[in-house]
Structures are given as structure tokens and as C-alpha cells.
Amino acid sequence: MTLIRASMATAIPDRSKVLNGLETLVIGAGGGLLFLWAGLPGGLISGAMCAVGIAALAGRPLAVPPVLTQSVLLLLGISLGSLMSQQLLQHMSSYPLTIGLLALATFCSTFGSSLYLQRVHGWDQTSAFLAGSPGALSQITILAAEKGADVAAIAVVQTMRVIILTAALPLVLALTGVTHAAPPPLPTTVASPFGLIALIALSIGVSLLLRWIKFPASWMFGAMLASSLLHGSGLVDGGLPPWLRNIALVGIGAIIGTRFARMKTSTLLSHVNAGLGSFAIAIVISAVFVAVIGFTTHVRLADVVVAFAPGAMDAMLALALTLHIDPIFVGAHHLSRFLFVTISTPGIIHLFGRPQDDVDD
């Protein structure tokens, strides 16, 4: 009970934040519906993200309060877990190989992007390494502040990577036909009232437990784990109502778009070239590893592409949901990369970044 009260106390926003959050969701819903009407793949996510991002850059004080963010992640996790089936577990034997290659791909893309930022744009080593590291943005930002790195420039490069991937990846997969051999679509049946109550209750409980042990992305992974257990065991049949699932997709797009609310337009424009160049380097290196896995394993190419995409974990899992891509495979790999980046980055910065004496000076 103490854990629940503490979590709610830190999450309940004041009136102005609630209004900002509602404005953010309304703008996101408008953009998502526009993209959906245009027939764009992943339209609810990318449309909401683009609309909120543009409004944020235009000066609107957009933000999503923690309680709404946690609710969106909870709904997203429940929806992902509802896809649990034996079919989605058939490639688990390949996980050690692909996760090992993902760690190597992360290492190579980080060094490749950082080398580009240093040689072409004249960045210092610490800022370049932190900007080139995919994922774990919160940890990267904290480490950048501690090491005296260029936090604003790192935020621009990291945010541009997520925005481009979220907007472009669904289009690329659709245009290339990679998603044609997709698994069965999302469940169309809605769980019974008892099933919905069980899903929400267990999801909140598991999420709070993971939050207590400081597990990354606890709200999303906790709900995903709880939903997977209930669906995999046959205790619950069916998922969330489609309209509720769509709200979660719009919400995650809006949350990504609010990253621009903390960024000045001048700062963004001054680092656009660095962001585009480092993104291109990371994509080329990741594509090499994706090709190797595609030719040497039986894992679906679409699953590998999203699992190896150097984007934010929540955004890539949301895309997995809307594009009917294996969420278990994608989730396992993005969680592995998150842990790899979180554990290895401080050591890499210590070995290759600026000495602390230089920062202090």
C-alpha cells in the first residue's frame, strides 16, 4: 500500500498540467486520425507524433503528465501481451545468437556515429559517444550532465533518431513488402468484463513490483508480462477494446512528440546535419547486421528490422503492435540493448571520453 500511495502521489498532476496533457492528446489524436485517413502505415503513432512535435516547436507548452504516461504504457503493455501465443515463441532458440549480434551492432553503431560526429562536426569525444549511443535517453542525459557534455546537442541527435525511425520505419516496411508475411492480426474479440478487470489489476500489480525493483520501462513491461501470463495460460481470452488500444497508440505518439517541447528551434536547426549524419551511419551499420541475420536464420525479416532499429524501446514496441510484428522478439532485444547501453556506456565514457579534470577546468 505504501508503494501504491507513493507512486500515485508523484504521478497526480496539478490542473495546468492536466490541461496541457489534454491539449497534447487532442492535437495528437487529430494528427493520428489524419494519417490514418491518409492510409499511412502506423498512422496513429506517426501522425500523433508529427502533430504534437510541430505544435511543440511552434511554442505550445505541450506535455503528458506522469499519470497519463503510465496509463498509456500500461495499455500498450496489455495490448502487446495479448498477442502471446505458441507461434510467437517458435524462434526463441535463436535469441542468444541475435541478441549477441545486437550487442555487437550497438557497439559498432555507437563508435561509428561518434567517430562521424567528431571528424565531421568537431564534437568532443564524450558528447559524440553519448549522442551515438542508441536508446536509454534518460540515463544518457544524466551521464551527459555529470560529464559536462553538450546535453542540448545530444538531445537533438537522440530525439531526431527516434522521430525519424517512428515516422519512416512503417513506410519503409510497407513499401518494401517486408511485412507481407505478417503473423495473425491483433485480437478482434474483446475480453469479458472479468477478463478486463483481471488484466488491468494484474498489470498494475506487476508493474508496481517491477518499478519497486527499478526494472526499466516497468509500466510497459509489467503490463506486457501480466497480459502474456493471462493470455498464454488461457485464463483470459480477447484483448482491450479497439478504441482503447487506439488511444494507447495515439498516446505513445504524443509522448514522443513532446520531446520537442523541451527544445528550442534554434538548437534543433543548429544540430540537424549532425543528427541526420549520425542517424545514417547507425542505420547502415544496423542494416549490415540485419542482412546477416536475415540470410543465416529463419526469423522473419520484419521482426529483425524493428528489433535492431536504433530507436526508443517504447516507440519500437508500439510499432510492433500496430504493424503486427512479434512483440516478444522485439521486446527481448530492445530490453537487452537498453541493459547493454546502461551498463557499458559509463565504462566507455571513462575509457574514451574527456578526462574529468578537463570537465572541471
Contacts in CASP RR format, 6 or more apart in sequence:
PFRMAT RR
TARGET T0000
AUTHOR 0000-0000-0000
METHOD contacts of the structure
MODEL  1
MTLIRASMATAIPDRSKVLNGLETLVIGAGGGLLFLWAGLPGGLISGAMC
AVGIAALAGRPLAVPPVLTQSVLLLLGISLGSLMSQQLLQHMSSYPLTIG
LLALATFCSTFGSSLYLQRVHGWDQTSAFLAGSPGALSQITILAAEKGAD
VAAIAVVQTMRVIILTAALPLVLALTGVTHAAPPPLPTTVASPFGLIALI
ALSIGVSLLLRWIKFPASWMFGAMLASSLLHGSGLVDGGLPPWLRNIALV
GIGAIIGTRFARMKTSTLLSHVNAGLGSFAIAIVISAVFVAVIGFTTHVR
LADVVVAFAPGAMDAMLALALTLHIDPIFVGAHHLSRFLFVTISTPGIIH
LFGRPQDDVDD
3 208 0 8 1.000
3 211 0 8 1.000
3 212 0 8 1.000
4 208 0 8 1.000
7 208 0 8 1.000
7 211 0 8 1.000
8 67 0 8 1.000
10 66 0 8 1.000
11 65 0 8 1.000
11 66 0 8 1.000
11 67 0 8 1.000
11 70 0 8 1.000
12 67 0 8 1.000
13 65 0 8 1.000
13 66 0 8 1.000
13 67 0 8 1.000
17 63 0 8 1.000
17 65 0 8 1.000
18 65 0 8 1.000
20 61 0 8 1.000
20 62 0 8 1.000
20 63 0 8 1.000
20 65 0 8 1.000
21 62 0 8 1.000
21 63 0 8 1.000
21 64 0 8 1.000
21 65 0 8 1.000
21 68 0 8 1.000
23 60 0 8 1.000
23 62 0 8 1.000
24 52 0 8 1.000
24 62 0 8 1.000
24 63 0 8 1.000
24 64 0 8 1.000
24 254 0 8 1.000
24 258 0 8 1.000
25 64 0 8 1.000
25 68 0 8 1.000
25 250 0 8 1.000
25 251 0 8 1.000
25 254 0 8 1.000
27 48 0 8 1.000
27 51 0 8 1.000
27 52 0 8 1.000
27 55 0 8 1.000
27 60 0 8 1.000
27 62 0 8 1.000
27 254 0 8 1.000
28 47 0 8 1.000
28 48 0 8 1.000
28 49 0 8 1.000
28 51 0 8 1.000
28 52 0 8 1.000
28 250 0 8 1.000
28 251 0 8 1.000
28 253 0 8 1.000
28 254 0 8 1.000
29 48 0 8 1.000
29 250 0 8 1.000
30 47 0 8 1.000
30 48 0 8 1.000
30 51 0 8 1.000
31 47 0 8 1.000
31 48 0 8 1.000
31 50 0 8 1.000
31 51 0 8 1.000
32 43 0 8 1.000
32 44 0 8 1.000
32 45 0 8 1.000
32 46 0 8 1.000
32 47 0 8 1.000
32 48 0 8 1.000
32 51 0 8 1.000
32 250 0 8 1.000
33 44 0 8 1.000
34 47 0 8 1.000
34 51 0 8 1.000
35 42 0 8 1.000
35 43 0 8 1.000
35 44 0 8 1.000
35 46 0 8 1.000
35 47 0 8 1.000
35 50 0 8 1.000
36 43 0 8 1.000
36 44 0 8 1.000
40 46 0 8 1.000
40 47 0 8 1.000
40 170 0 8 1.000
40 171 0 8 1.000
41 170 0 8 1.000
41 171 0 8 1.000
41 173 0 8 1.000
41 174 0 8 1.000
41 179 0 8 1.000
41 322 0 8 1.000
41 323 0 8 1.000
42 170 0 8 1.000
42 249 0 8 1.000
42 319 0 8 1.000
42 322 0 8 1.000
42 323 0 8 1.000
43 170 0 8 1.000
43 322 0 8 1.000
44 246 0 8 1.000
44 249 0 8 1.000
44 250 0 8 1.000
44 253 0 8 1.000
44 322 0 8 1.000
45 166 0 8 1.000
45 170 0 8 1.000
45 249 0 8 1.000
45 250 0 8 1.000
45 252 0 8 1.000
45 253 0 8 1.000
45 256 0 8 1.000
45 315 0 8 1.000
45 318 0 8 1.000
45 319 0 8 1.000
45 322 0 8 1.000
46 166 0 8 1.000
46 167 0 8 1.000
46 170 0 8 1.000
46 253 0 8 1.000
47 167 0 8 1.000
47 253 0 8 1.000
48 249 0 8 1.000
48 250 0 8 1.000
48 251 0 8 1.000
48 252 0 8 1.000
48 253 0 8 1.000
48 254 0 8 1.000
48 257 0 8 1.000
49 163 0 8 1.000
49 166 0 8 1.000
49 167 0 8 1.000
49 253 0 8 1.000
49 254 0 8 1.000
49 256 0 8 1.000
49 257 0 8 1.000
50 167 0 8 1.000
50 257 0 8 1.000
52 62 0 8 1.000
52 253 0 8 1.000
52 254 0 8 1.000
52 256 0 8 1.000
52 257 0 8 1.000
52 258 0 8 1.000
52 260 0 8 1.000
53 62 0 8 1.000
53 257 0 8 1.000
53 258 0 8 1.000
53 259 0 8 1.000
53 260 0 8 1.000
53 261 0 8 1.000
55 62 0 8 1.000
56 62 0 8 1.000
56 257 0 8 1.000
56 258 0 8 1.000
56 259 0 8 1.000
56 260 0 8 1.000
56 261 0 8 1.000
56 263 0 8 1.000
57 260 0 8 1.000
57 263 0 8 1.000
57 265 0 8 1.000
57 268 0 8 1.000
59 261 0 8 1.000
60 261 0 8 1.000
61 261 0 8 1.000
62 254 0 8 1.000
62 257 0 8 1.000
62 258 0 8 1.000
62 261 0 8 1.000
63 258 0 8 1.000
63 261 0 8 1.000
64 72 0 8 1.000
64 251 0 8 1.000
64 254 0 8 1.000
64 255 0 8 1.000
64 258 0 8 1.000
68 251 0 8 1.000
69 219 0 8 1.000
69 255 0 8 1.000
70 207 0 8 1.000
70 219 0 8 1.000
72 247 0 8 1.000
72 248 0 8 1.000
72 251 0 8 1.000
72 252 0 8 1.000
72 255 0 8 1.000
73 217 0 8 1.000
73 219 0 8 1.000
73 220 0 8 1.000
73 223 0 8 1.000
73 252 0 8 1.000
73 314 0 8 1.000
74 200 0 8 1.000
74 203 0 8 1.000
74 204 0 8 1.000
74 207 0 8 1.000
74 219 0 8 1.000
74 220 0 8 1.000
74 223 0 8 1.000
75 223 0 8 1.000
75 240 0 8 1.000
75 244 0 8 1.000
75 245 0 8 1.000
75 247 0 8 1.000
75 248 0 8 1.000
76 220 0 8 1.000
76 223 0 8 1.000
76 248 0 8 1.000
76 249 0 8 1.000
76 252 0 8 1.000
76 314 0 8 1.000
76 317 0 8 1.000
76 318 0 8 1.000
76 321 0 8 1.000
77 203 0 8 1.000
77 219 0 8 1.000
77 220 0 8 1.000
77 221 0 8 1.000
77 222 0 8 1.000
77 223 0 8 1.000
77 224 0 8 1.000
77 227 0 8 1.000
77 317 0 8 1.000
78 199 0 8 1.000
78 200 0 8 1.000
78 203 0 8 1.000
78 223 0 8 1.000
78 224 0 8 1.000
78 226 0 8 1.000
78 227 0 8 1.000
78 239 0 8 1.000
78 240 0 8 1.000
79 186 0 8 1.000
79 227 0 8 1.000
79 239 0 8 1.000
79 240 0 8 1.000
79 245 0 8 1.000
79 248 0 8 1.000
79 321 0 8 1.000
80 220 0 8 1.000
80 223 0 8 1.000
80 224 0 8 1.000
80 227 0 8 1.000
80 317 0 8 1.000
80 320 0 8 1.000
80 321 0 8 1.000
80 327 0 8 1.000
81 223 0 8 1.000
81 224 0 8 1.000
81 225 0 8 1.000
81 227 0 8 1.000
81 228 0 8 1.000
81 231 0 8 1.000
81 327 0 8 1.000
82 186 0 8 1.000
82 187 0 8 1.000
82 227 0 8 1.000
82 231 0 8 1.000
82 238 0 8 1.000
82 239 0 8 1.000
82 240 0 8 1.000
83 186 0 8 1.000
83 187 0 8 1.000
83 231 0 8 1.000
83 321 0 8 1.000
83 327 0 8 1.000
83 328 0 8 1.000
84 227 0 8 1.000
84 228 0 8 1.000
84 231 0 8 1.000
84 232 0 8 1.000
84 328 0 8 1.000
85 231 0 8 1.000
85 232 0 8 1.000
87 183 0 8 1.000
87 184 0 8 1.000
88 183 0 8 1.000
88 326 0 8 1.000
88 327 0 8 1.000
88 328 0 8 1.000
88 329 0 8 1.000
89 328 0 8 1.000
91 297 0 8 1.000
91 298 0 8 1.000
91 299 0 8 1.000
91 303 0 8 1.000
91 326 0 8 1.000
91 329 0 8 1.000
92 328 0 8 1.000
94 297 0 8 1.000
94 298 0 8 1.000
94 299 0 8 1.000
95 329 0 8 1.000
95 332 0 8 1.000
97 293 0 8 1.000
97 297 0 8 1.000
98 293 0 8 1.000
98 297 0 8 1.000
98 299 0 8 1.000
98 304 0 8 1.000
98 307 0 8 1.000
98 333 0 8 1.000
99 332 0 8 1.000
99 333 0 8 1.000
99 336 0 8 1.000
101 289 0 8 1.000
101 292 0 8 1.000
101 293 0 8 1.000
102 289 0 8 1.000
102 307 0 8 1.000
102 308 0 8 1.000
102 333 0 8 1.000
102 336 0 8 1.000
102 337 0 8 1.000
102 340 0 8 1.000
103 336 0 8 1.000
103 337 0 8 1.000
103 340 0 8 1.000
104 289 0 8 1.000
105 285 0 8 1.000
105 286 0 8 1.000
105 288 0 8 1.000
105 289 0 8 1.000
105 308 0 8 1.000
106 133 0 8 1.000
106 134 0 8 1.000
106 310 0 8 1.000
106 337 0 8 1.000
106 340 0 8 1.000
106 341 0 8 1.000
107 344 0 8 1.000
108 285 0 8 1.000
108 289 0 8 1.000
109 132 0 8 1.000
109 134 0 8 1.000
109 281 0 8 1.000
109 282 0 8 1.000
109 285 0 8 1.000
109 286 0 8 1.000
109 310 0 8 1.000
110 129 0 8 1.000
110 132 0 8 1.000
110 133 0 8 1.000
110 134 0 8 1.000
110 348 0 8 1.000
111 129 0 8 1.000
112 132 0 8 1.000
112 281 0 8 1.000
112 282 0 8 1.000
112 285 0 8 1.000
113 128 0 8 1.000
113 131 0 8 1.000
113 132 0 8 1.000
113 278 0 8 1.000
113 279 0 8 1.000
113 281 0 8 1.000
113 282 0 8 1.000
114 123 0 8 1.000
114 125 0 8 1.000
114 128 0 8 1.000
114 129 0 8 1.000
114 131 0 8 1.000
114 132 0 8 1.000
114 278 0 8 1.000
115 128 0 8 1.000
116 277 0 8 1.000
116 278 0 8 1.000
116 281 0 8 1.000
117 123 0 8 1.000
117 127 0 8 1.000
117 128 0 8 1.000
117 131 0 8 1.000
117 132 0 8 1.000
117 157 0 8 1.000
117 274 0 8 1.000
117 278 0 8 1.000
118 124 0 8 1.000
118 125 0 8 1.000
118 128 0 8 1.000
120 274 0 8 1.000
120 277 0 8 1.000
121 273 0 8 1.000
121 274 0 8 1.000
123 131 0 8 1.000
123 150 0 8 1.000
123 153 0 8 1.000
123 274 0 8 1.000
124 149 0 8 1.000
124 150 0 8 1.000
124 353 0 8 1.000
124 354 0 8 1.000
125 352 0 8 1.000
125 353 0 8 1.000
125 354 0 8 1.000
126 144 0 8 1.000
126 147 0 8 1.000
126 148 0 8 1.000
126 149 0 8 1.000
126 349 0 8 1.000
126 353 0 8 1.000
126 354 0 8 1.000
126 359 0 8 1.000
127 144 0 8 1.000
127 149 0 8 1.000
127 150 0 8 1.000
127 153 0 8 1.000
127 154 0 8 1.000
129 345 0 8 1.000
129 348 0 8 1.000
129 349 0 8 1.000
129 352 0 8 1.000
129 353 0 8 1.000
130 140 0 8 1.000
130 143 0 8 1.000
130 144 0 8 1.000
130 147 0 8 1.000
130 149 0 8 1.000
130 154 0 8 1.000
130 345 0 8 1.000
130 349 0 8 1.000
131 153 0 8 1.000
131 154 0 8 1.000
131 157 0 8 1.000
131 158 0 8 1.000
131 274 0 8 1.000
131 275 0 8 1.000
131 278 0 8 1.000
132 157 0 8 1.000
132 158 0 8 1.000
132 278 0 8 1.000
132 282 0 8 1.000
133 140 0 8 1.000
133 341 0 8 1.000
133 345 0 8 1.000
134 161 0 8 1.000
134 282 0 8 1.000
134 310 0 8 1.000
134 311 0 8 1.000
134 337 0 8 1.000
134 341 0 8 1.000
135 158 0 8 1.000
135 310 0 8 1.000
135 311 0 8 1.000
135 312 0 8 1.000
135 313 0 8 1.000
135 337 0 8 1.000
135 338 0 8 1.000
135 341 0 8 1.000
136 216 0 8 1.000
136 338 0 8 1.000
136 341 0 8 1.000
136 342 0 8 1.000
136 345 0 8 1.000
137 155 0 8 1.000
137 158 0 8 1.000
137 159 0 8 1.000
137 162 0 8 1.000
137 312 0 8 1.000
139 341 0 8 1.000
139 342 0 8 1.000
139 345 0 8 1.000
140 154 0 8 1.000
140 158 0 8 1.000
140 341 0 8 1.000
140 345 0 8 1.000
141 151 0 8 1.000
141 154 0 8 1.000
141 155 0 8 1.000
143 149 0 8 1.000
143 345 0 8 1.000
143 346 0 8 1.000
143 349 0 8 1.000
144 150 0 8 1.000
144 151 0 8 1.000
144 154 0 8 1.000
145 151 0 8 1.000
147 349 0 8 1.000
147 353 0 8 1.000
147 354 0 8 1.000
147 356 0 8 1.000
147 359 0 8 1.000
148 359 0 8 1.000
152 263 0 8 1.000
152 267 0 8 1.000
152 271 0 8 1.000
153 267 0 8 1.000
153 271 0 8 1.000
153 274 0 8 1.000
155 259 0 8 1.000
155 262 0 8 1.000
155 263 0 8 1.000
156 263 0 8 1.000
156 267 0 8 1.000
156 268 0 8 1.000
156 271 0 8 1.000
156 272 0 8 1.000
156 274 0 8 1.000
156 275 0 8 1.000
157 271 0 8 1.000
157 274 0 8 1.000
157 275 0 8 1.000
157 278 0 8 1.000
157 279 0 8 1.000
159 259 0 8 1.000
159 260 0 8 1.000
159 263 0 8 1.000
160 272 0 8 1.000
160 275 0 8 1.000
160 276 0 8 1.000
160 279 0 8 1.000
161 275 0 8 1.000
161 278 0 8 1.000
161 279 0 8 1.000
161 282 0 8 1.000
161 310 0 8 1.000
161 311 0 8 1.000
162 256 0 8 1.000
162 259 0 8 1.000
162 311 0 8 1.000
162 312 0 8 1.000
162 315 0 8 1.000
163 256 0 8 1.000
163 257 0 8 1.000
163 259 0 8 1.000
164 279 0 8 1.000
165 309 0 8 1.000
165 310 0 8 1.000
165 311 0 8 1.000
165 315 0 8 1.000
165 316 0 8 1.000
166 253 0 8 1.000
166 256 0 8 1.000
166 311 0 8 1.000
166 312 0 8 1.000
166 315 0 8 1.000
166 319 0 8 1.000
169 305 0 8 1.000
169 306 0 8 1.000
169 309 0 8 1.000
169 319 0 8 1.000
170 319 0 8 1.000
170 322 0 8 1.000
170 323 0 8 1.000
172 178 0 8 1.000
173 179 0 8 1.000
173 302 0 8 1.000
173 305 0 8 1.000
173 306 0 8 1.000
173 323 0 8 1.000
178 301 0 8 1.000
178 302 0 8 1.000
178 305 0 8 1.000
179 302 0 8 1.000
179 323 0 8 1.000
179 324 0 8 1.000
179 325 0 8 1.000
181 300 0 8 1.000
181 302 0 8 1.000
182 302 0 8 1.000
182 323 0 8 1.000
182 324 0 8 1.000
182 325 0 8 1.000
183 324 0 8 1.000
183 325 0 8 1.000
183 326 0 8 1.000
184 324 0 8 1.000
185 324 0 8 1.000
186 245 0 8 1.000
186 321 0 8 1.000
186 324 0 8 1.000
187 238 0 8 1.000
187 239 0 8 1.000
188 242 0 8 1.000
189 237 0 8 1.000
189 238 0 8 1.000
189 239 0 8 1.000
190 196 0 8 1.000
190 238 0 8 1.000
190 239 0 8 1.000
190 240 0 8 1.000
190 241 0 8 1.000
190 242 0 8 1.000
191 199 0 8 1.000
191 236 0 8 1.000
191 237 0 8 1.000
191 238 0 8 1.000
191 239 0 8 1.000
191 240 0 8 1.000
192 237 0 8 1.000
195 230 0 8 1.000
195 236 0 8 1.000
196 239 0 8 1.000
196 240 0 8 1.000
198 230 0 8 1.000
198 235 0 8 1.000
198 236 0 8 1.000
199 226 0 8 1.000
199 227 0 8 1.000
199 230 0 8 1.000
199 236 0 8 1.000
199 239 0 8 1.000
199 240 0 8 1.000
202 226 0 8 1.000
202 227 0 8 1.000
202 229 0 8 1.000
202 230 0 8 1.000
203 222 0 8 1.000
203 223 0 8 1.000
203 226 0 8 1.000
203 227 0 8 1.000
204 223 0 8 1.000
205 226 0 8 1.000
206 222 0 8 1.000
206 223 0 8 1.000
206 225 0 8 1.000
206 226 0 8 1.000
207 218 0 8 1.000
207 219 0 8 1.000
207 221 0 8 1.000
207 222 0 8 1.000
207 223 0 8 1.000
207 226 0 8 1.000
208 218 0 8 1.000
209 222 0 8 1.000
210 218 0 8 1.000
210 221 0 8 1.000
210 222 0 8 1.000
210 225 0 8 1.000
211 218 0 8 1.000
211 219 0 8 1.000
215 221 0 8 1.000
215 222 0 8 1.000
216 313 0 8 1.000
216 335 0 8 1.000
216 338 0 8 1.000
216 339 0 8 1.000
216 342 0 8 1.000
217 313 0 8 1.000
217 314 0 8 1.000
217 335 0 8 1.000
217 338 0 8 1.000
220 313 0 8 1.000
220 314 0 8 1.000
220 317 0 8 1.000
221 335 0 8 1.000
224 327 0 8 1.000
227 236 0 8 1.000
228 328 0 8 1.000
230 236 0 8 1.000
231 237 0 8 1.000
231 238 0 8 1.000
231 239 0 8 1.000
239 245 0 8 1.000
240 248 0 8 1.000
245 321 0 8 1.000
248 318 0 8 1.000
249 318 0 8 1.000
249 321 0 8 1.000
249 322 0 8 1.000
252 314 0 8 1.000
252 315 0 8 1.000
252 318 0 8 1.000
253 315 0 8 1.000
253 318 0 8 1.000
255 314 0 8 1.000
256 312 0 8 1.000
256 315 0 8 1.000
260 268 0 8 1.000
282 310 0 8 1.000
283 310 0 8 1.000
286 308 0 8 1.000
286 309 0 8 1.000
286 310 0 8 1.000
289 308 0 8 1.000
290 301 0 8 1.000
290 304 0 8 1.000
290 305 0 8 1.000
290 308 0 8 1.000
293 299 0 8 1.000
293 304 0 8 1.000
293 308 0 8 1.000
294 301 0 8 1.000
294 304 0 8 1.000
299 329 0 8 1.000
300 325 0 8 1.000
300 326 0 8 1.000
302 323 0 8 1.000
302 325 0 8 1.000
303 325 0 8 1.000
303 326 0 8 1.000
303 329 0 8 1.000
303 330 0 8 1.000
306 316 0 8 1.000
306 319 0 8 1.000
306 320 0 8 1.000
306 323 0 8 1.000
306 325 0 8 1.000
306 330 0 8 1.000
307 316 0 8 1.000
307 329 0 8 1.000
307 330 0 8 1.000
307 331 0 8 1.000
307 332 0 8 1.000
307 333 0 8 1.000
307 334 0 8 1.000
308 333 0 8 1.000
309 316 0 8 1.000
313 331 0 8 1.000
313 334 0 8 1.000
313 335 0 8 1.000
313 337 0 8 1.000
313 338 0 8 1.000
316 330 0 8 1.000
316 331 0 8 1.000
316 334 0 8 1.000
317 327 0 8 1.000
317 330 0 8 1.000
317 331 0 8 1.000
317 334 0 8 1.000
319 325 0 8 1.000
320 326 0 8 1.000
320 327 0 8 1.000
320 330 0 8 1.000
320 331 0 8 1.000
321 327 0 8 1.000
END
